Amino acid sequence: MRFEHPHLLWLLLPGIPALLAFFWWAWRTKQRLICQFVQSRLLANLTVGVSATRQKIRIGLLIASIMLLGVALARPQWGFDWEEAKQRGLDVVVAIDTSKSMLAEDVAPNRLARAKLAALDLKKLAKTDRVGLVAFAGSAFLQCPLSFDDEAFRQSVNALDVNIIPQGGTAVAEAIQTAQAAFKEKSDNYKVLVLFTDGEDHDGHALESARSAAREGMRIFTVGIGSANGEMLRITDARGRSDWIKDEQGHAVKSHLNDKLLRDIAQATGGFYMLLSGANAMELLYERGLEPLPKTERSTNRLKRYHERYKWLRGLALA
């Protein structure tokens, strides 16, 4: 036996004694008032047929009824059936660029922090979808496999920083290939990749990988982070000192948003490109891109459906 709302039972502990005290006080007050207005020698004649015992029984039944209603509100349950829970949803891999160019502050507070916040916003919208996470810079790896687990995804996103992948650069093609590998199950379900990056690509095979992924049934939506004007890159050391990131020739590095490449990648797979700006960017992405896609019905797990028994208590209380 179990209760759906067991905390309501705690209200009965002070409630029942309080009711007993109230009815006892009301009884004593009633008797005192009667004695004030009716002489004691006339009281017996005036109360013929009035049974004090029946009045006490009525009060007792009233208290018992209230107690039964209180237990009924806690929804007692015993006995259960197993029920298979099914959901309709997509498989969505989120890939986030963690290269040092994502430290640019042309998007507040910086590109990487903004991408992480957007990824968490997207997960909140994808309530019935399995979502995974790929981190990429000079290489890529699966940070969180496809799952319904909100907390695991959130922790994986929060763990991202520009040092999580030691290999420098930006390998967009490898990010696409790693996302492809995350879709292990063979199904007719749409495979969706949402790519958060500034579009810098150092291996030059991103578009070729996107076309290959499209042939495998993947649809890519690219989200550009940054500005066309670009931003000089700074890095802060362990002592809090800030300095420019420099190339091999000693020149300060300026990072630009490469929106042309991101548009080409998205168009090659039937997706679309959008710039990450405004408070409702992820809502627009989900409503216009992901939500219209056909969703697959899948079994998630078996749930216990307990049998409700509060009706018996409610009926007894009313009786």
C-alpha positions in Angstrom: 0.0 0.0 0.0 1.2 3.5 -0.8 -0.1 7.1 -0.9 0.3 9.4 -3.8 0.4 12.5 -1.5 1.7 11.1 1.8 2.5 14.7 3.1 -1.2 15.3 3.5 -1.4 12.6 6.2 0.8 14.8 8.4 -2.1 17.3 8.5 -4.2 14.8 10.3 -1.8 14.7 13.3 -2.6 18.2 14.5 -6.0 18.3 12.7 -7.8 15.5 14.6 -6.7 16.6 18.1 -7.7 20.2 17.2 -11.2 19.0 16.1 -11.6 17.0 19.3 -10.6 20.0 21.4 -13.0 22.2 19.4 -16.0 19.9 19.9 -15.2 19.4 23.6 -15.0 23.2 24.1 -18.3 23.7 22.1 -20.0 21.1 24.2 -18.9 22.6 27.5 -19.8 26.1 26.3 -23.3 24.9 25.2 -23.9 23.2 28.6 -22.8 26.4 30.5 -25.1 28.6 28.4 -28.1 26.3 28.9 -27.5 26.4 32.7 -27.4 30.2 32.7 -30.8 30.6 31.0 -32.7 27.5 32.2 -33.2 26.5 35.9 -31.7 23.2 36.7 -35.1 21.8 38.0 -36.7 22.6 34.6 -33.8 21.3 32.5 -34.8 17.7 32.7 -38.4 18.4 31.5 -37.2 20.7 28.6 -34.7 18.1 27.3 -36.9 15.1 27.1 -35.9 13.0 24.1 -32.5 14.7 23.8 -29.9 12.0 24.1 -26.4 13.2 25.1 -25.0 9.9 24.0 -26.4 10.3 20.5 -25.0 13.8 20.3 -21.5 12.4 21.2 -21.8 9.6 18.7 -22.8 12.2 16.0 -19.7 14.2 16.8 -17.6 11.1 16.8 -18.9 10.1 13.4 -18.3 13.7 12.0 -14.7 13.5 13.2 -14.3 10.1 11.7 -15.7 11.3 8.4 -13.3 14.2 8.3 -10.4 11.8 9.0 -11.5 9.5 6.2 -11.7 12.4 3.8 -8.2 13.5 4.8 -6.9 10.0 4.1 -8.8 9.9 0.8 -7.1 13.2 -0.3 -3.7 11.5 0.2 -4.9 9.0 -2.5 -4.2 5.5 -1.0 -3.2 3.0 -3.6 -2.6 -0.7 -3.6 -2.2 -3.2 -6.4 -0.7 -2.2 -9.7 -0.4 -3.1 -13.4 2.7 -2.8 -15.6 2.2 -0.3 -18.5 4.6 0.3 -21.3 5.2 4.1 -21.8 5.5 5.3 -25.4 6.7 8.6 -26.7 6.9 10.2 -30.1 10.1 12.1 -30.7 13.3 12.7 -32.7 16.9 11.8 -32.2 18.8 15.1 -31.9 22.6 15.5 -31.5 23.8 18.9 -30.5 27.4 19.7 -31.5 29.2 22.6 -29.8 32.4 24.2 -31.1 34.9 24.4 -28.2 37.9 25.9 -30.1 39.6 29.0 -28.8 37.8 31.1 -31.4 34.7 30.6 -29.3 36.3 32.8 -26.6 35.5 35.9 -28.8 33.3 38.3 -26.9 31.4 39.7 -29.9 28.5 37.8 -28.4 28.0 38.3 -24.7 29.5 36.9 -22.5 31.4 35.0 -25.1 30.6 32.7 -28.0 31.0 29.4 -26.1 29.0 30.5 -23.0 26.2 31.7 -25.3 26.2 28.4 -27.2 26.0 26.4 -24.0 23.0 28.5 -22.8 21.3 28.0 -26.2 21.9 24.2 -26.1 20.2 24.0 -22.6 17.3 26.1 -23.9 16.9 23.7 -26.9 16.9 20.7 -24.5 14.0 22.2 -22.5 12.0 22.4 -25.8 12.9 18.9 -26.9 10.9 17.2 -24.1 10.0 14.0 -25.9 13.2 13.8 -28.0 16.4 11.9 -27.2 19.3 14.4 -27.2 23.0 13.8 -27.3 26.1 16.1 -27.2 29.2 16.3 -29.3 32.1 18.6 -28.4 34.6 19.5 -31.1 37.7 21.6 -31.8 40.6 20.0 -33.7 38.9 16.7 -33.1 35.5 15.6 -31.9 34.1 13.2 -29.3 30.7 12.2 -28.0 30.3 14.0 -24.7 26.8 12.6 -23.9 25.1 9.8 -25.8 21.5 10.1 -27.0 19.2 10.0 -23.9 16.1 11.4 -22.3 18.2 12.3 -19.2 17.9 16.1 -18.8 20.4 16.1 -15.9 23.1 14.1 -17.7 22.8 16.5 -20.7 23.0 19.6 -18.6 26.1 18.4 -16.7 27.8 17.5 -20.0 27.1 21.0 -21.4 28.3 22.7 -18.3 31.5 20.8 -18.4 32.5 22.2 -21.8 35.4 24.7 -22.1 38.1 25.5 -24.6 40.5 23.1 -22.9 38.3 20.0 -23.1 39.9 19.0 -26.4 43.7 19.5 -26.4 43.9 19.4 -30.2 43.6 22.9 -31.6 41.7 24.0 -34.6 38.1 23.5 -35.8 37.2 20.2 -37.5 33.6 20.6 -38.5 33.7 17.5 -40.7 34.8 15.3 -37.8 32.0 16.8 -35.7 29.5 15.7 -38.3 31.0 12.2 -38.6 31.0 11.8 -34.8 27.3 12.8 -34.7 26.6 10.2 -37.4 28.2 7.5 -35.2 26.0 8.5 -32.3 22.9 7.3 -34.2 23.6 3.6 -33.6 20.1 2.3 -34.1 18.8 1.6 -37.6 15.4 3.3 -38.0 13.4 5.5 -40.2 13.5 8.2 -37.7 15.0 11.5 -38.8 18.6 12.0 -37.6 19.0 15.7 -36.6 22.3 17.5 -35.9 22.2 21.0 -34.5 25.6 22.6 -35.0 26.7 25.5 -32.8 29.8 27.1 -34.3 31.4 30.3 -35.6 32.0 28.5 -38.9 35.8 28.5 -38.9 36.9 25.2 -40.5 40.5 24.1 -40.7 40.2 20.8 -42.4 38.2 21.9 -45.4 36.0 18.8 -45.7 32.9 20.1 -43.8 30.6 20.4 -46.9 31.7 17.0 -48.2 30.9 15.4 -44.9 27.5 17.2 -44.8 26.6 15.7 -48.2 27.6 12.3 -47.1 25.5 12.7 -43.9 22.5 13.8 -46.0 22.7 10.5 -47.9 22.5 8.7 -44.6 19.3 10.5 -43.7 20.8 13.2 -41.4 19.4 16.8 -41.4 21.7 19.5 -40.2 20.6 22.8 -38.7 23.5 25.2 -38.3 23.6 28.0 -35.7 26.1 30.7 -36.3 27.7 32.4 -33.3 29.6 35.6 -33.7 29.7 38.6 -36.0 30.9 39.1 -39.6 33.2 41.9 -38.3 34.9 39.5 -36.0 36.7 40.0 -32.7 40.2 39.8 -31.4 40.8 36.7 -29.2 41.9 37.0 -25.6 42.9 34.3 -23.2 43.2 34.5 -19.4 45.9 32.5 -17.6 45.6 30.8 -14.1 46.8 34.1 -12.5 44.0 36.1 -14.1 46.2 37.8 -16.6 44.7 38.5 -20.0 46.6 38.4 -23.3 45.9 38.2 -27.0 45.9 34.9 -28.7 48.6 35.0 -31.4 49.4 33.0 -34.5 52.7 31.4 -35.5 53.9 34.8 -36.8 53.1 36.5 -33.5 50.1 38.4 -34.9 47.0 38.7 -32.8 44.2 36.4 -34.1 40.9 37.9 -35.1 38.0 35.5 -35.5 35.1 36.1 -38.0 31.8 34.3 -38.4 31.8 32.2 -41.6 28.1 32.2 -42.3 28.5 31.2 -45.9 29.9 27.8 -45.0 27.2 27.2 -42.4 24.5 28.0 -44.9 26.0 25.6 -47.4 26.2 22.8 -44.8 22.5 23.3 -43.8 21.2 23.5 -47.4 23.1 20.4 -48.4 21.1 18.4 -45.9 17.7 20.0 -46.1 18.1 22.0 -42.9 18.6 25.8 -42.5 21.0 28.3 -41.1 20.2 30.8 -38.4 22.2 33.4 -36.5 22.1 33.0 -32.7 20.6 36.3 -31.7 17.6 37.3 -29.6 15.9 35.6 -26.7 13.7 33.3 -28.8 16.3 31.9 -31.2 15.9 28.3 -30.0 12.1 28.5 -30.0 12.2 29.5 -33.6 14.7 26.8 -34.5 12.5 24.1 -32.8 9.2 25.3 -34.1 10.3 25.9 -37.7 12.9 23.1 -38.0 12.5 20.2 -35.6 8.9 20.2 -34.6 7.5 19.7 -38.2 9.7 16.6 -38.8 7.9 13.2 -38.6 8.4 11.7 -35.2 8.9 8.0 -34.4 6.9 6.3 -31.7 9.2 4.4 -29.3 8.9 2.5 -26.1 10.8 4.1 -23.3 10.3 2.0 -20.2 7.7 0.1 -18.2 5.8 2.1 -15.6 3.8 0.9 -12.6 0.2 2.1 -12.7 -1.2 1.8 -9.2 -4.9 1.1 -8.5 -6.6 4.0 -6.8 -8.5 3.1 -3.6 -9.5 6.6 -2.3 -13.1 6.1 -3.7 -13.9 3.6 -1.0 -12.8 5.9 1.8 -14.6 8.8 0.2 -17.9 6.8 0.0 -17.5 5.7 3.6 -16.9 9.3 4.7 -20.1 10.5 2.9 -22.1 7.6 4.4 
